[in-house]
Amino acid sequence: MTRTLKLTTLGWALVMVTAYRLLTLIATLSHADTVTQTHKHNTAASVFSWWDGLWYLRIAQNGYDPHFVQSSSQGRQIEAAFPPALAALMGGTHKILGIDYTVAGLLWGFLALVALGVGLVKLIELDYGRRIALTTLMFLLLWPPAIFFGMLYQDGITLAGVVWAFVFVRRRQPVLAGTALGIACLGKLVAAAALVALVVDYLHEARDDDRRYHRLGLLVAGPVVAIGGWLLYAGIRFHNLTVGLDAERAWGHKLMPPWRSIHISADAAAKFTSAGFRAVLYGDFIAIGTILLATIYLAVRKTRPSYVVYAATMLLVLTSDGNTSSVSRYTLLVFPVFLAAALALDWLYTNRRVAAVVTAVAAFAVAVPIQLWLISRFARYYWAG
């Protein structure tokens, strides 16, 4: 007698993220013998480490160097713009185990992908069941900039921290939730935007707890200590207490109304002659529209209020940053967007099964080629988001 293999929700999540990582790993390594746009020969390591990855490698190898400056059209760019999570993990792993810096970064990136995949399905399954949870993860992995989970970037660490912060809030463990969000902020400071939604969620979960406001302070302490500690360290290391803000401005990040940020980015995109570069920049506008539609849909479907708040808050933050460059990549952090897609597909499957199958096939048919194209661009040092 044969026994059918049945996987749990977490089992399927592990299969999905592992299969995705293997496929993207192979796709990226296929460019190991190519030549970059700067006429440099690629290696099996360099294909994963262009753009921000070069900064993380430098920090992991040498620590934060206050004397290193890279000049650009936007200003003098320094390492203080890059919080320490990934570089610290890479450097620590290299010192303890002797593993190559890039290999260490890729290993931590995979562990972060596993953590966020497991956390995401555990979180979504609480309210919407197994099918919606796994479909949400599927849409996350299909979002073209998901390729950055496999590069020397901090997106995986950041999303894992945010997702587990929501999980711990549901478990009424504010200290762990604050710690998880603090780790996320040490990946990307923008993760602090999740705090508003987490406060909403915690007050909803702990409304029968007389000490909920005291415990709420423990939740808030996590990101406050993490960000405050990082800014203080950077200020001391770079001999300038406002160095963090100065570094962000050097990348064109400064507070302004969303319409102004969008206008600046639209003007910049129109000036580029490279069709590929323009296509990536226009992808940011598609991402903005996607977050907006998802936020409205989640509100109409009366989903968990904290998810609506989180999506809306992130949309406001990402479009008030001085430009919209990389919004498509930052959309990875807005996991309610992919929940909205999963809910919409599930509704379609319940009411129009054939249409749902066609939609799912179309999503794969569009997303997979775009991901392969972005991997090809990134590996050859072209802008991919």
N, C-alpha and C positions, 0 to 999 in steps of 0.2 A: 504494500500500500504506500502510495506517495503522499507526502504532506506538502500542501501549498505554503510557500513562504509568505508570511504576512508581516509587514513592517509597521511599526508605530509611526505616529506623526513625526517624532524626533528622528526616527530611523530614516524616513523619507527625506527629511530636511538634510541629514548628513549625506545621503546619496546625491541629492541635488547639488549641494555646494561643492562636494568633492568632484563630481563629474564636471561641473562648470569650471572649477579651477584647473582640472587636468586639460580640458579642451582649450582654455585660454592660455595655459602654460605652453602647450604645444604650438598654438597659433603665434605666440610671441617669440618663442625660440626659433621659429621658422625664418625669422628675420635676422638671425645672428650673423650671417655673412653679408649683410647688405651694407650700403654706404649711406651715411646720413646726409641731411641737407647741408651740413657744414663740411662735407667731404671727409668725414672720419669713418674709419672702418668699424663696424659694429662687432661686439663680442657677445657671448652667451649671457654676460652680466649686464652689459651696457644697455641692452634693449629694454630693461626694466627700470632704468634709473635716470631717464632724461627729465628735463624741466625741474620740478620740485625735488625729484629724487636725488639730483646732484647736490642740492643743499643738505638734505638729510644725511647723505653719505659723508659730506664734508664735516658736518657737526658730529656724527657718530665717530669719525676717525680722529678729529682734532679738538672736539669740544667747541663751545661758542667762542669765536675769535672776534674781538671788538675791532680788530684792525682790517678784517676782510670786508671789502666794499666792491660791489658790482654796479657800475654806472649804466643807466638806461635812459631812455627818453623821458621816463616818469620821475627819475630821481636816483639818489644813491641808495641802493638796496643792500640790506645787511641781514645777518642771520637771525636777528631778534624777531623777524616776522614769522619764524617757524617755531611753534611750541615744541616741547622736548619729548613727547611720548615715544614716537617711533625711533628717533635717533638714540635715545637712552636705552631702549630695548636692544637695538642693533649693537651699540657699543658694549653694553653689558654682556650680551651673549657672546660677542667676539672675545672679550677679555676672559670670561669664565670657561668657555668651551673651545675657543680657538677657531670658531666658524667664520668663514668669510663674511664680511659685512653685508653684501648683497644677499647671500643665501640666508643669513639671519633675518634680514628684513622681509624676505619672501616667506620664510617660515612663520614669522609673527603675523604677516598679512593673512596667511591661510588660517592660522588659529583665530584671528579676529573674524574672518569670514564664517568659520564654524560657529563661533560664539554668537555672532549676530543672527545667523540662520536659525540656530536653536532657540535663541531668545525671542526672535520674531514670531516663530510658529507657536511657541508657548504662550506668548502674549495674545496673539490674535485668536487662538483656539479657545481662550477663556470665554469670549463673547460670541464668536461666530462659527466655531466648529472646525473640524479637521480640514474639510475641503477648501474653505475660504483661507485658512491659515497657509496651506501649501500653495494655493494659487497666488496669494500675496507675495510669498517668497519667489515664486516663478516670475511674476511681473518685475520684481526688484532685479532679478538676475538678467531679465531681458532688456531692462533699461540700458541703452547703449553705453553710457559712461560707467556702467558696472565693471568695465575692464580695469578701472583704477583700483579695484579691490585686489588685483593681481600685480600691481606695480609698487614701487617704493613710495607710496602715498599713505596718508594717515586716515583716509576715509573709512576704511574698515574698522579701525580702532575706535573712531569717533562714533560711528553708527552703533557698534556693539555696546558702547557705554550708554548711549541714549536709550536703546531698546531695553537693556537690562535695568536702567533706572525706572522705566515704566513698569517692568515686571516686578521689581522690588516694591514700588509704590502699591501695586495691586496686592502684594503680600503684607502690606503695612509694616515695611521694614525701612523707615526713613533714613537711617544711617547708611545702610547699604545702597539705597537709591542715590543719596547724595554723593557717596564715594564713586559710584558708577558714573554719575554725571560729571564729577570732577575729573575722572580719567578721560572722559570724552572731551572735556574742555582743554585738556593737555594735548589732545590731538588737534582740535580746531576750536578756537574760542567761540565760534558761532554756535557751538552746541549749547552755550548758556541760554540761548533762546528757548530751549525746551523747559526751562525752569518754570515759566508761567503755566504751561500745560500740566506739568507735574504737580504744582501747587493746587491747581484746580482738581486734578485727579485724587490727590491725597485728601483734600478736604471733603471730597465726595465719599471716598472709601472710609474715612475715619470720623464721619459726622456723629457717631455715637460715642466717641472717645473724648472725655473731658479734658485730656491733656494734649489734644490734637495740635494746638497752636505751639505748645512747647516742643513737641516732636517735629513739627514743621520746621522749626529753627534748625534741627539736626539735618534735615534734608537740604535746606538752603546753605548750610555751612560748607557742604562738600564742594560745590563749584566756587563759592566765594574764597575758600582757602586755596583751592587749586589755582584759580586765576590770579588771586592776590599774591600767592607765593611765586608764581611764574613771573609776574610783572616786577616784583621786588627783586628777584634774582637777576632778571635781565637788566633792570635799572642799575644794579650794583656792578654787574659784569661789564656793561657797556658805558658805565660812568655817566648815565643820563636816566633819570627816573621816568621820563616820558618816552623812552626809546621805543617801547612797544607801539605807541600811537604814531611816532615818527616813521617807524618801519612800515606800518600799514599804509600810511600816506604815500610812501615811495612806490607802492604797488597800485596807486590810484584809488585806494579805499578811503573814503571820507563820507561822513553823513550828509545826505541830501534827499529831497523828495523823490519817490519812486519814478515819477514821470521824467524827472531830470536825469536820473541814472539811465533810464531806458533810452532817452534821447541821445545822451552822450555815446552810448554803445551803438545805437543805430547809425550815427554819424561816422563812428570809427569803422564799423563793418563796411559801410559804403565806400570807404577810401581804399580798401585792400583790393589788389588786382588778382590775388590768388583765389580761385574758386573754392579750393578746399578749405582755406582759412575762413572765408566768408561763410561757408556752409556750417562750420563748427560754431561760429559766432551767432548765426541765425538759429542754431539749435538752442541757444540760451533763451531766445524769445519763445520758442516752442515750449521750453521747460516752464517758463513763467505762466504761459497760458494753461499748461497742464496742471500746475499747482493750483491756479485759480479755479479751474473747472472741478478739480478734485475736492477742493475746500467747499465749494457750493454743493456738490453732490453729497458729500458727507453730512452737511448741514440738513439738506432736504431729506436724506434717509434717516435723520435723527440718530446718527451713530454716537458713540461715546463722546461727550462734549470735549474732553481733553484732546482728542484727535483733531477735532475741528479747530480748536484753539492753537494747537501746535502747528498745523498746516498754515493757518492764517498768520501766525506770528513769524514763521520762517519766511513766508512770502514777503511780508513787510520788511524783514531784516535784509533779505537777499536783494531786494530791489531798492534799498536805501543806502547802498554801499558805495555810491560814486560811479559805478558802472555795473553791467550785468554779466561781465565775463566770468565764465565757469559756473553760472547758475545751473546749467544742465548737470554738471558733476555734483554740485551741492544738493541737487534734488534727491540724490541717493539717501541723504540724511532725513528726508521728509517721508518717512515710511507710510504715513496715512495716505499718501498719493497712490501707493500700490495696493493698499487695502481698498480704496475707492474703485480701482480697476478690477480687483477681484470680486467685489460686491456687484459691480455692473455686469461682469461676465456671468456670475452666478444667476443673477436675475434673468439675463438673456437665455441661459441654459435651461432655466425652469420654464420660461414662456416661449422661447423660440430656439429649440435645440440645434437645429441645422445652422441658424445664424450664429449661435455661440461657437460651434465647431469652426465655421468659416472665419470668425473673428480671431479665434485662438491660432489657427493656421496662419492667418495674415500677420498676426503679431510676431510669430517666429520668422516668417518670410521677410519681414521688414527689419526686425531687430538684429538677427544674426549677421546679415551682410554689413550692416552699419557697424556692428561691433568689430568685425574683422577688418573693416576699413579704418576704424579708429585705432585698432592695435597696430595696423600697418603704418599709420601716420606717426603714432607715438614712438614706435620702435625706430623710426628713421628721423627722430627729432623734429617732426613737424607738430604744430599745435593741434592737440586733440581734446582740449577742454580742461 
